Amino acid sequence: MQPLHNKKDIIMSNDVSVETIAGKIYLIRGMKVILDADLAELYGVTTKALNQAVTRNEQRFPPDFMFRLNIEEK
């Protein structure tokens, strides 16, 4: 196996590139975030299923893992 030389060489197992993921990161409230719809798309599930999984397993996530956007942020 050859070592990776830069971030552009890194590809996720389902062919999602680092650039694709980086393009889904937004700066909101001074934090880097990925919207639930974008994260669900990356995992190949519906947004509803992703949110249900997080809600059902809240104890597995830190308190600041998720927040709702306000009207201005949307």
HTML snippet that shows the backbone in 3Dmol.js (N, CA, C, O; Angstrom):
<script src="https://3Dmol.org/build/3Dmol-min.js"></script>
<div id="view" style="width:600px;height:400px;position:relative"></div>
<script>
const pdb = `
ATOM      1  N   MET A   1       0.849  -1.173   0.000  1.00  0.00           N
ATOM      2  CA  MET A   1       0.000   0.000   0.000  1.00  0.00           C
ATOM      3  C   MET A   1       0.897   1.238   0.000  1.00  0.00           C
ATOM      4  O   MET A   1       1.841   1.331   0.784  1.00  0.00           O
ATOM      5  N   GLN A   2       0.596   2.168  -0.871  1.00  0.00           N
ATOM      6  CA  GLN A   2       1.380   3.396  -0.962  1.00  0.00           C
ATOM      7  C   GLN A   2       0.826   4.438  -0.003  1.00  0.00           C
ATOM      8  O   GLN A   2      -0.387   4.513   0.194  1.00  0.00           O
ATOM      9  N   PRO A   3       1.695   5.242   0.594  1.00  0.00           N
ATOM     10  CA  PRO A   3       1.202   6.289   1.499  1.00  0.00           C
ATOM     11  C   PRO A   3       0.492   7.382   0.713  1.00  0.00           C
ATOM     12  O   PRO A   3       0.800   7.632  -0.452  1.00  0.00           O
ATOM     13  N   LEU A   4      -0.468   8.030   1.375  1.00  0.00           N
ATOM     14  CA  LEU A   4      -1.167   9.147   0.749  1.00  0.00           C
ATOM     15  C   LEU A   4      -0.289  10.380   0.827  1.00  0.00           C
ATOM     16  O   LEU A   4       0.352  10.626   1.849  1.00  0.00           O
ATOM     17  N   HIS A   5      -0.255  11.144  -0.229  1.00  0.00           N
ATOM     18  CA  HIS A   5       0.624  12.311  -0.272  1.00  0.00           C
ATOM     19  C   HIS A   5      -0.083  13.612   0.055  1.00  0.00           C
ATOM     20  O   HIS A   5       0.538  14.548   0.557  1.00  0.00           O
ATOM     21  N   ASN A   6      -1.354  13.678  -0.219  1.00  0.00           N
ATOM     22  CA  ASN A   6      -2.095  14.887   0.136  1.00  0.00           C
ATOM     23  C   ASN A   6      -3.568  14.558   0.282  1.00  0.00           C
ATOM     24  O   ASN A   6      -3.998  13.449  -0.035  1.00  0.00           O
ATOM     25  N   LYS A   7      -4.345  15.527   0.765  1.00  0.00           N
ATOM     26  CA  LYS A   7      -5.765  15.303   1.039  1.00  0.00           C
ATOM     27  C   LYS A   7      -6.547  14.935  -0.220  1.00  0.00           C
ATOM     28  O   LYS A   7      -7.551  14.229  -0.132  1.00  0.00           O
ATOM     29  N   LYS A   8      -6.111  15.395  -1.374  1.00  0.00           N
ATOM     30  CA  LYS A   8      -6.825  15.095  -2.607  1.00  0.00           C
ATOM     31  C   LYS A   8      -6.761  13.613  -2.953  1.00  0.00           C
ATOM     32  O   LYS A   8      -7.573  13.127  -3.740  1.00  0.00           O
ATOM     33  N   ASP A   9      -5.796  12.883  -2.368  1.00  0.00           N
ATOM     34  CA  ASP A   9      -5.665  11.458  -2.624  1.00  0.00           C
ATOM     35  C   ASP A   9      -6.644  10.630  -1.799  1.00  0.00           C
ATOM     36  O   ASP A   9      -6.842   9.447  -2.077  1.00  0.00           O
ATOM     37  N   ILE A  10      -7.261  11.244  -0.781  1.00  0.00           N
ATOM     38  CA  ILE A  10      -8.138  10.502   0.121  1.00  0.00           C
ATOM     39  C   ILE A  10      -9.529  10.409  -0.484  1.00  0.00           C
ATOM     40  O   ILE A  10     -10.130  11.428  -0.827  1.00  0.00           O
ATOM     41  N   ILE A  11     -10.039   9.203  -0.614  1.00  0.00           N
ATOM     42  CA  ILE A  11     -11.382   8.966  -1.133  1.00  0.00           C
ATOM     43  C   ILE A  11     -12.093   8.028  -0.166  1.00  0.00           C
ATOM     44  O   ILE A  11     -11.520   7.023   0.255  1.00  0.00           O
ATOM     45  N   MET A  12     -13.329   8.342   0.188  1.00  0.00           N
ATOM     46  CA  MET A  12     -14.097   7.451   1.059  1.00  0.00           C
ATOM     47  C   MET A  12     -14.428   6.174   0.296  1.00  0.00           C
ATOM     48  O   MET A  12     -14.348   6.135  -0.931  1.00  0.00           O
ATOM     49  N   SER A  13     -14.794   5.150   1.018  1.00  0.00           N
ATOM     50  CA  SER A  13     -15.023   3.845   0.412  1.00  0.00           C
ATOM     51  C   SER A  13     -16.127   3.853  -0.644  1.00  0.00           C
ATOM     52  O   SER A  13     -16.083   3.043  -1.570  1.00  0.00           O
ATOM     53  N   ASN A  14     -17.104   4.734  -0.533  1.00  0.00           N
ATOM     54  CA  ASN A  14     -18.158   4.789  -1.539  1.00  0.00           C
ATOM     55  C   ASN A  14     -17.902   5.896  -2.554  1.00  0.00           C
ATOM     56  O   ASN A  14     -18.839   6.459  -3.120  1.00  0.00           O
ATOM     57  N   ASP A  15     -16.635   6.202  -2.779  1.00  0.00           N
ATOM     58  CA  ASP A  15     -16.199   7.160  -3.789  1.00  0.00           C
ATOM     59  C   ASP A  15     -16.629   8.599  -3.529  1.00  0.00           C
ATOM     60  O   ASP A  15     -16.821   9.361  -4.477  1.00  0.00           O
ATOM     61  N   VAL A  16     -16.782   8.982  -2.282  1.00  0.00           N
ATOM     62  CA  VAL A  16     -17.064  10.364  -1.939  1.00  0.00           C
ATOM     63  C   VAL A  16     -15.731  11.022  -1.638  1.00  0.00           C
ATOM     64  O   VAL A  16     -15.011  10.587  -0.738  1.00  0.00           O
ATOM     65  N   SER A  17     -15.402  12.051  -2.372  1.00  0.00           N
ATOM     66  CA  SER A  17     -14.093  12.688  -2.215  1.00  0.00           C
ATOM     67  C   SER A  17     -14.081  13.668  -1.039  1.00  0.00           C
ATOM     68  O   SER A  17     -15.125  14.117  -0.565  1.00  0.00           O
ATOM     69  N   VAL A  18     -12.904  13.972  -0.603  1.00  0.00           N
ATOM     70  CA  VAL A  18     -12.721  14.965   0.452  1.00  0.00           C
ATOM     71  C   VAL A  18     -13.278  16.302  -0.008  1.00  0.00           C
ATOM     72  O   VAL A  18     -13.862  17.039   0.786  1.00  0.00           O
ATOM     73  N   GLU A  19     -13.104  16.615  -1.267  1.00  0.00           N
ATOM     74  CA  GLU A  19     -13.618  17.879  -1.793  1.00  0.00           C
ATOM     75  C   GLU A  19     -15.139  17.938  -1.696  1.00  0.00           C
ATOM     76  O   GLU A  19     -15.705  18.990  -1.398  1.00  0.00           O
ATOM     77  N   THR A  20     -15.802  16.808  -1.948  1.00  0.00           N
ATOM     78  CA  THR A  20     -17.262  16.761  -1.845  1.00  0.00           C
ATOM     79  C   THR A  20     -17.692  17.032  -0.419  1.00  0.00           C
ATOM     80  O   THR A  20     -18.612  17.814  -0.179  1.00  0.00           O
ATOM     81  N   ILE A  21     -17.030  16.389   0.525  1.00  0.00           N
ATOM     82  CA  ILE A  21     -17.365  16.582   1.936  1.00  0.00           C
ATOM     83  C   ILE A  21     -17.041  18.021   2.346  1.00  0.00           C
ATOM     84  O   ILE A  21     -17.846  18.672   3.013  1.00  0.00           O
ATOM     85  N   ALA A  22     -15.888  18.508   1.958  1.00  0.00           N
ATOM     86  CA  ALA A  22     -15.486  19.872   2.316  1.00  0.00           C
ATOM     87  C   ALA A  22     -16.494  20.896   1.798  1.00  0.00           C
ATOM     88  O   ALA A  22     -16.728  21.921   2.439  1.00  0.00           O
ATOM     89  N   GLY A  23     -17.085  20.621   0.648  1.00  0.00           N
ATOM     90  CA  GLY A  23     -18.073  21.531   0.075  1.00  0.00           C
ATOM     91  C   GLY A  23     -19.381  21.555   0.835  1.00  0.00           C
ATOM     92  O   GLY A  23     -20.215  22.432   0.609  1.00  0.00           O
ATOM     93  N   LYS A  24     -19.571  20.603   1.734  1.00  0.00           N
ATOM     94  CA  LYS A  24     -20.798  20.533   2.522  1.00  0.00           C
ATOM     95  C   LYS A  24     -20.605  21.093   3.938  1.00  0.00           C
ATOM     96  O   LYS A  24     -21.522  21.045   4.758  1.00  0.00           O
ATOM     97  N   ILE A  25     -19.430  21.612   4.213  1.00  0.00           N
ATOM     98  CA  ILE A  25     -19.152  22.181   5.534  1.00  0.00           C
ATOM     99  C   ILE A  25     -19.404  23.678   5.490  1.00  0.00           C
ATOM    100  O   ILE A  25     -18.888  24.383   4.623  1.00  0.00           O
ATOM    101  N   TYR A  26     -20.207  24.153   6.440  1.00  0.00           N
ATOM    102  CA  TYR A  26     -20.562  25.570   6.536  1.00  0.00           C
ATOM    103  C   TYR A  26     -20.087  26.114   7.873  1.00  0.00           C
ATOM    104  O   TYR A  26     -19.966  25.375   8.851  1.00  0.00           O
ATOM    105  N   LEU A  27     -19.822  27.403   7.905  1.00  0.00           N
ATOM    106  CA  LEU A  27     -19.470  28.067   9.152  1.00  0.00           C
ATOM    107  C   LEU A  27     -20.717  28.760   9.673  1.00  0.00           C
ATOM    108  O   LEU A  27     -21.169  29.755   9.106  1.00  0.00           O
ATOM    109  N   ILE A  28     -21.271  28.231  10.758  1.00  0.00           N
ATOM    110  CA  ILE A  28     -22.486  28.769  11.361  1.00  0.00           C
ATOM    111  C   ILE A  28     -22.230  28.928  12.852  1.00  0.00           C
ATOM    112  O   ILE A  28     -21.767  27.996  13.510  1.00  0.00           O
ATOM    113  N   ARG A  29     -22.527  30.091  13.378  1.00  0.00           N
ATOM    114  CA  ARG A  29     -22.302  30.395  14.800  1.00  0.00           C
ATOM    115  C   ARG A  29     -20.844  30.161  15.194  1.00  0.00           C
ATOM    116  O   ARG A  29     -20.548  29.791  16.330  1.00  0.00           O
ATOM    117  N   GLY A  30     -19.956  30.378  14.255  1.00  0.00           N
ATOM    118  CA  GLY A  30     -18.541  30.204  14.529  1.00  0.00           C
ATOM    119  C   GLY A  30     -18.089  28.756  14.597  1.00  0.00           C
ATOM    120  O   GLY A  30     -16.969  28.468  15.017  1.00  0.00           O
ATOM    121  N   MET A  31     -18.963  27.844  14.184  1.00  0.00           N
ATOM    122  CA  MET A  31     -18.636  26.413  14.202  1.00  0.00           C
ATOM    123  C   MET A  31     -18.725  25.847  12.793  1.00  0.00           C
ATOM    124  O   MET A  31     -19.550  26.287  11.993  1.00  0.00           O
ATOM    125  N   LYS A  32     -17.884  24.882  12.494  1.00  0.00           N
ATOM    126  CA  LYS A  32     -17.968  24.175  11.225  1.00  0.00           C
ATOM    127  C   LYS A  32     -19.021  23.085  11.367  1.00  0.00           C
ATOM    128  O   LYS A  32     -18.928  22.230  12.247  1.00  0.00           O
ATOM    129  N   VAL A  33     -20.033  23.124  10.488  1.00  0.00           N
ATOM    130  CA  VAL A  33     -21.143  22.181  10.583  1.00  0.00           C
ATOM    131  C   VAL A  33     -21.472  21.582   9.215  1.00  0.00           C
ATOM    132  O   VAL A  33     -21.159  22.156   8.171  1.00  0.00           O
ATOM    133  N   ILE A  34     -22.104  20.426   9.253  1.00  0.00           N
ATOM    134  CA  ILE A  34     -22.673  19.801   8.058  1.00  0.00           C
ATOM    135  C   ILE A  34     -24.162  19.673   8.320  1.00  0.00           C
ATOM    136  O   ILE A  34     -24.567  19.164   9.365  1.00  0.00           O
ATOM    137  N   LEU A  35     -24.978  20.127   7.389  1.00  0.00           N
ATOM    138  CA  LEU A  35     -26.424  20.052   7.546  1.00  0.00           C
ATOM    139  C   LEU A  35     -26.878  18.598   7.554  1.00  0.00           C
ATOM    140  O   LEU A  35     -26.262  17.739   6.922  1.00  0.00           O
ATOM    141  N   ASP A  36     -27.967  18.334   8.281  1.00  0.00           N
ATOM    142  CA  ASP A  36     -28.452  16.965   8.393  1.00  0.00           C
ATOM    143  C   ASP A  36     -28.783  16.356   7.033  1.00  0.00           C
ATOM    144  O   ASP A  36     -28.541  15.170   6.812  1.00  0.00           O
ATOM    145  N   ALA A  37     -29.327  17.145   6.132  1.00  0.00           N
ATOM    146  CA  ALA A  37     -29.665  16.627   4.799  1.00  0.00           C
ATOM    147  C   ALA A  37     -28.405  16.211   4.041  1.00  0.00           C
ATOM    148  O   ALA A  37     -28.401  15.190   3.354  1.00  0.00           O
ATOM    149  N   ASP A  38     -27.343  16.996   4.163  1.00  0.00           N
ATOM    150  CA  ASP A  38     -26.084  16.667   3.495  1.00  0.00           C
ATOM    151  C   ASP A  38     -25.435  15.433   4.114  1.00  0.00           C
ATOM    152  O   ASP A  38     -24.905  14.581   3.401  1.00  0.00           O
ATOM    153  N   LEU A  39     -25.478  15.341   5.437  1.00  0.00           N
ATOM    154  CA  LEU A  39     -24.901  14.182   6.119  1.00  0.00           C
ATOM    155  C   LEU A  39     -25.677  12.911   5.771  1.00  0.00           C
ATOM    156  O   LEU A  39     -25.082  11.857   5.544  1.00  0.00           O
ATOM    157  N   ALA A  40     -26.997  13.015   5.731  1.00  0.00           N
ATOM    158  CA  ALA A  40     -27.825  11.872   5.354  1.00  0.00           C
ATOM    159  C   ALA A  40     -27.496  11.417   3.932  1.00  0.00           C
ATOM    160  O   ALA A  40     -27.409  10.219   3.664  1.00  0.00           O
ATOM    161  N   GLU A  41     -27.317  12.369   3.033  1.00  0.00           N
ATOM    162  CA  GLU A  41     -26.959  12.030   1.649  1.00  0.00           C
ATOM    163  C   GLU A  41     -25.619  11.288   1.596  1.00  0.00           C
ATOM    164  O   GLU A  41     -25.478  10.306   0.868  1.00  0.00           O
ATOM    165  N   LEU A  42     -24.649  11.759   2.363  1.00  0.00           N
ATOM    166  CA  LEU A  42     -23.339  11.105   2.385  1.00  0.00           C
ATOM    167  C   LEU A  42     -23.440   9.666   2.881  1.00  0.00           C
ATOM    168  O   LEU A  42     -22.725   8.787   2.399  1.00  0.00           O
ATOM    169  N   TYR A  43     -24.326   9.429   3.841  1.00  0.00           N
ATOM    170  CA  TYR A  43     -24.501   8.078   4.389  1.00  0.00           C
ATOM    171  C   TYR A  43     -25.507   7.244   3.605  1.00  0.00           C
ATOM    172  O   TYR A  43     -25.655   6.049   3.863  1.00  0.00           O
ATOM    173  N   GLY A  44     -26.193   7.858   2.657  1.00  0.00           N
ATOM    174  CA  GLY A  44     -27.144   7.113   1.839  1.00  0.00           C
ATOM    175  C   GLY A  44     -28.429   6.762   2.562  1.00  0.00           C
ATOM    176  O   GLY A  44     -29.030   5.719   2.304  1.00  0.00           O
ATOM    177  N   VAL A  45     -28.854   7.638   3.474  1.00  0.00           N
ATOM    178  CA  VAL A  45     -30.108   7.431   4.208  1.00  0.00           C
ATOM    179  C   VAL A  45     -30.951   8.697   4.068  1.00  0.00           C
ATOM    180  O   VAL A  45     -30.474   9.722   3.580  1.00  0.00           O
ATOM    181  N   THR A  46     -32.199   8.615   4.498  1.00  0.00           N
ATOM    182  CA  THR A  46     -33.042   9.804   4.459  1.00  0.00           C
ATOM    183  C   THR A  46     -32.697  10.702   5.639  1.00  0.00           C
ATOM    184  O   THR A  46     -32.154  10.250   6.647  1.00  0.00           O
ATOM    185  N   THR A  47     -33.021  11.972   5.495  1.00  0.00           N
ATOM    186  CA  THR A  47     -32.789  12.920   6.590  1.00  0.00           C
ATOM    187  C   THR A  47     -33.599  12.507   7.809  1.00  0.00           C
ATOM    188  O   THR A  47     -33.122  12.601   8.940  1.00  0.00           O
ATOM    189  N   LYS A  48     -34.808  12.055   7.580  1.00  0.00           N
ATOM    190  CA  LYS A  48     -35.675  11.606   8.675  1.00  0.00           C
ATOM    191  C   LYS A  48     -35.023  10.450   9.427  1.00  0.00           C
ATOM    192  O   LYS A  48     -35.002  10.452  10.658  1.00  0.00           O
ATOM    193  N   ALA A  49     -34.498   9.476   8.715  1.00  0.00           N
ATOM    194  CA  ALA A  49     -33.861   8.316   9.357  1.00  0.00           C
ATOM    195  C   ALA A  49     -32.627   8.741  10.158  1.00  0.00           C
ATOM    196  O   ALA A  49     -32.401   8.243  11.261  1.00  0.00           O
ATOM    197  N   LEU A  50     -31.840   9.647   9.612  1.00  0.00           N
ATOM    198  CA  LEU A  50     -30.654  10.133  10.327  1.00  0.00           C
ATOM    199  C   LEU A  50     -31.054  10.816  11.625  1.00  0.00           C
ATOM    200  O   LEU A  50     -30.486  10.533  12.680  1.00  0.00           O
ATOM    201  N   ASN A  51     -32.030  11.714  11.551  1.00  0.00           N
ATOM    202  CA  ASN A  51     -32.467  12.430  12.744  1.00  0.00           C
ATOM    203  C   ASN A  51     -33.089  11.491  13.774  1.00  0.00           C
ATOM    204  O   ASN A  51     -32.900  11.683  14.975  1.00  0.00           O
ATOM    205  N   GLN A  52     -33.822  10.487  13.323  1.00  0.00           N
ATOM    206  CA  GLN A  52     -34.399   9.503  14.250  1.00  0.00           C
ATOM    207  C   GLN A  52     -33.296   8.727  14.956  1.00  0.00           C
ATOM    208  O   GLN A  52     -33.381   8.480  16.159  1.00  0.00           O
ATOM    209  N   ALA A  53     -32.268   8.343  14.219  1.00  0.00           N
ATOM    210  CA  ALA A  53     -31.161   7.593  14.810  1.00  0.00           C
ATOM    211  C   ALA A  53     -30.454   8.419  15.881  1.00  0.00           C
ATOM    212  O   ALA A  53     -30.104   7.899  16.940  1.00  0.00           O
ATOM    213  N   VAL A  54     -30.245   9.701  15.604  1.00  0.00           N
ATOM    214  CA  VAL A  54     -29.595  10.571  16.582  1.00  0.00           C
ATOM    215  C   VAL A  54     -30.486  10.740  17.804  1.00  0.00           C
ATOM    216  O   VAL A  54     -30.012  10.660  18.938  1.00  0.00           O
ATOM    217  N   THR A  55     -31.764  10.972  17.580  1.00  0.00           N
ATOM    218  CA  THR A  55     -32.708  11.155  18.689  1.00  0.00           C
ATOM    219  C   THR A  55     -32.776   9.908  19.562  1.00  0.00           C
ATOM    220  O   THR A  55     -32.807  10.014  20.788  1.00  0.00           O
ATOM    221  N   ARG A  56     -32.800   8.747  18.955  1.00  0.00           N
ATOM    222  CA  ARG A  56     -32.897   7.485  19.710  1.00  0.00           C
ATOM    223  C   ARG A  56     -31.606   7.131  20.440  1.00  0.00           C
ATOM    224  O   ARG A  56     -31.614   6.295  21.343  1.00  0.00           O
ATOM    225  N   ASN A  57     -30.513   7.751  20.062  1.00  0.00           N
ATOM    226  CA  ASN A  57     -29.209   7.435  20.656  1.00  0.00           C
ATOM    227  C   ASN A  57     -28.523   8.679  21.208  1.00  0.00           C
ATOM    228  O   ASN A  57     -27.301   8.803  21.121  1.00  0.00           O
ATOM    229  N   GLU A  58     -29.290   9.593  21.771  1.00  0.00           N
ATOM    230  CA  GLU A  58     -28.754  10.870  22.249  1.00  0.00           C
ATOM    231  C   GLU A  58     -27.564  10.696  23.186  1.00  0.00           C
ATOM    232  O   GLU A  58     -26.640  11.509  23.159  1.00  0.00           O
ATOM    233  N   GLN A  59     -27.566   9.662  24.007  1.00  0.00           N
ATOM    234  CA  GLN A  59     -26.500   9.451  24.982  1.00  0.00           C
ATOM    235  C   GLN A  59     -25.155   9.188  24.321  1.00  0.00           C
ATOM    236  O   GLN A  59     -24.120   9.329  24.972  1.00  0.00           O
ATOM    237  N   ARG A  60     -25.140   8.812  23.048  1.00  0.00           N
ATOM    238  CA  ARG A  60     -23.897   8.532  22.336  1.00  0.00           C
ATOM    239  C   ARG A  60     -23.228   9.784  21.766  1.00  0.00           C
ATOM    240  O   ARG A  60     -22.097   9.720  21.286  1.00  0.00           O
ATOM    241  N   PHE A  61     -23.920  10.909  21.820  1.00  0.00           N
ATOM    242  CA  PHE A  61     -23.420  12.129  21.212  1.00  0.00           C
ATOM    243  C   PHE A  61     -23.165  13.194  22.266  1.00  0.00           C
ATOM    244  O   PHE A  61     -23.872  13.253  23.272  1.00  0.00           O
ATOM    245  N   PRO A  62     -22.158  14.036  22.047  1.00  0.00           N
ATOM    246  CA  PRO A  62     -21.928  15.137  22.998  1.00  0.00           C
ATOM    247  C   PRO A  62     -23.085  16.130  22.921  1.00  0.00           C
ATOM    248  O   PRO A  62     -23.768  16.206  21.900  1.00  0.00           O
ATOM    249  N   PRO A  63     -23.311  16.893  23.998  1.00  0.00           N
ATOM    250  CA  PRO A  63     -24.443  17.830  24.029  1.00  0.00           C
ATOM    251  C   PRO A  63     -24.445  18.843  22.888  1.00  0.00           C
ATOM    252  O   PRO A  63     -25.510  19.290  22.462  1.00  0.00           O
ATOM    253  N   ASP A  64     -23.265  19.210  22.390  1.00  0.00           N
ATOM    254  CA  ASP A  64     -23.193  20.221  21.324  1.00  0.00           C
ATOM    255  C   ASP A  64     -23.076  19.596  19.941  1.00  0.00           C
ATOM    256  O   ASP A  64     -22.657  20.264  18.996  1.00  0.00           O
ATOM    257  N   PHE A  65     -23.437  18.336  19.811  1.00  0.00           N
ATOM    258  CA  PHE A  65     -23.326  17.633  18.526  1.00  0.00           C
ATOM    259  C   PHE A  65     -24.269  18.220  17.475  1.00  0.00           C
ATOM    260  O   PHE A  65     -23.940  18.260  16.290  1.00  0.00           O
ATOM    261  N   MET A  66     -25.430  18.670  17.914  1.00  0.00           N
ATOM    262  CA  MET A  66     -26.471  19.058  16.973  1.00  0.00           C
ATOM    263  C   MET A  66     -27.232  20.260  17.520  1.00  0.00           C
ATOM    264  O   MET A  66     -27.432  20.386  18.728  1.00  0.00           O
ATOM    265  N   PHE A  67     -27.655  21.146  16.612  1.00  0.00           N
ATOM    266  CA  PHE A  67     -28.515  22.255  17.004  1.00  0.00           C
ATOM    267  C   PHE A  67     -29.402  22.623  15.831  1.00  0.00           C
ATOM    268  O   PHE A  67     -29.106  22.288  14.684  1.00  0.00           O
ATOM    269  N   ARG A  68     -30.485  23.311  16.125  1.00  0.00           N
ATOM    270  CA  ARG A  68     -31.419  23.742  15.075  1.00  0.00           C
ATOM    271  C   ARG A  68     -31.050  25.141  14.600  1.00  0.00           C
ATOM    272  O   ARG A  68     -30.682  26.010  15.391  1.00  0.00           O
ATOM    273  N   LEU A  69     -31.156  25.335  13.302  1.00  0.00           N
ATOM    274  CA  LEU A  69     -30.912  26.662  12.723  1.00  0.00           C
ATOM    275  C   LEU A  69     -32.095  27.569  13.023  1.00  0.00           C
ATOM    276  O   LEU A  69     -33.240  27.118  13.054  1.00  0.00           O
ATOM    277  N   ASN A  70     -31.817  28.837  13.241  1.00  0.00           N
ATOM    278  CA  ASN A  70     -32.904  29.788  13.390  1.00  0.00           C
ATOM    279  C   ASN A  70     -33.301  30.295  11.999  1.00  0.00           C
ATOM    280  O   ASN A  70     -32.685  29.913  11.004  1.00  0.00           O
ATOM    281  N   ILE A  71     -34.308  31.136  11.926  1.00  0.00           N
ATOM    282  CA  ILE A  71     -34.839  31.608  10.642  1.00  0.00           C
ATOM    283  C   ILE A  71     -33.778  32.314   9.810  1.00  0.00           C
ATOM    284  O   ILE A  71     -33.686  32.092   8.602  1.00  0.00           O
ATOM    285  N   GLU A  72     -32.978  33.161  10.444  1.00  0.00           N
ATOM    286  CA  GLU A  72     -31.942  33.896   9.710  1.00  0.00           C
ATOM    287  C   GLU A  72     -30.878  32.960   9.145  1.00  0.00           C
ATOM    288  O   GLU A  72     -30.378  33.183   8.042  1.00  0.00           O
ATOM    289  N   GLU A  73     -30.535  31.927   9.885  1.00  0.00           N
ATOM    290  CA  GLU A  73     -29.508  30.991   9.459  1.00  0.00           C
ATOM    291  C   GLU A  73     -29.977  30.114   8.290  1.00  0.00           C
ATOM    292  O   GLU A  73     -29.170  29.708   7.454  1.00  0.00           O
ATOM    293  N   LYS A  74     -31.260  29.829   8.236  1.00  0.00           N
ATOM    294  CA  LYS A  74     -31.790  29.014   7.143  1.00  0.00           C
ATOM    295  C   LYS A  74     -31.637  29.754   5.835  1.00  0.00           C
ATOM    296  O   LYS A  74     -32.024  29.239   4.785  1.00  0.00           O
TER     297      LYS A  74
END
`;
const viewer = $3Dmol.createViewer("view");
viewer.addModel(pdb, "pdb");
viewer.setStyle({}, {cartoon: {color: "spectrum"}});
viewer.zoomTo();
viewer.render();
</script>
